Amino acid sequence: MKDKRTSLSPEGQSPPKQTVEKTYDSRDLFHGRQEILIEHAGHAYRLRITRQDKLILTK
């Protein structure tokens, strides 16, 4: 059985766990390239810009 004692905001949603402190512009990350590699916890992730100008992150 789940414990229903959770602290919810007045709107009924859980408060955010962490606030974003810094914003990175994608142009600063990509430097004109379409794809970059990001290493996290010993794994490489590929972040790329699609033809429709969307971002896709894959492992």
C-alpha positions in Angstrom: 0.0 0.0 0.0 1.3 3.5 -0.9 1.8 6.1 1.7 -0.4 9.1 0.7 1.4 11.6 3.0 3.1 13.8 0.4 3.7 17.5 0.5 1.9 18.9 -2.5 1.7 22.5 -3.6 -1.7 24.3 -3.5 -2.2 23.3 -7.2 -1.9 19.7 -6.2 1.5 19.2 -7.8 4.8 18.2 -6.2 7.3 21.0 -5.8 10.3 20.9 -8.2 13.3 19.0 -6.8 15.9 21.4 -8.1 16.0 24.8 -9.8 17.9 25.4 -13.0 20.8 27.8 -12.2 22.4 28.3 -15.6 21.0 28.3 -19.2 23.2 27.3 -22.1 22.5 28.5 -25.6 22.7 25.6 -28.1 24.9 27.7 -30.4 27.5 27.9 -27.7 27.4 24.1 -27.3 27.4 23.1 -30.9 29.7 25.8 -32.4 28.1 25.3 -35.9 28.1 21.5 -35.7 25.0 19.4 -36.0 26.0 16.9 -33.3 27.9 16.8 -30.1 28.8 14.1 -27.6 28.0 14.4 -23.9 29.6 12.1 -21.3 27.5 11.4 -18.2 28.2 8.7 -15.5 30.7 6.9 -17.8 28.3 6.8 -20.8 28.4 8.8 -24.0 25.3 10.4 -25.2 24.8 12.0 -28.7 22.9 15.3 -28.9 22.0 16.3 -32.4 20.0 19.0 -34.2 17.5 17.5 -36.7 16.4 19.0 -40.1 13.4 20.4 -38.3 15.7 22.3 -35.9 14.7 20.0 -32.9 17.1 18.4 -30.4 17.4 14.6 -30.0 19.5 13.0 -27.3 20.4 9.3 -27.8 22.6 6.9 -25.9 
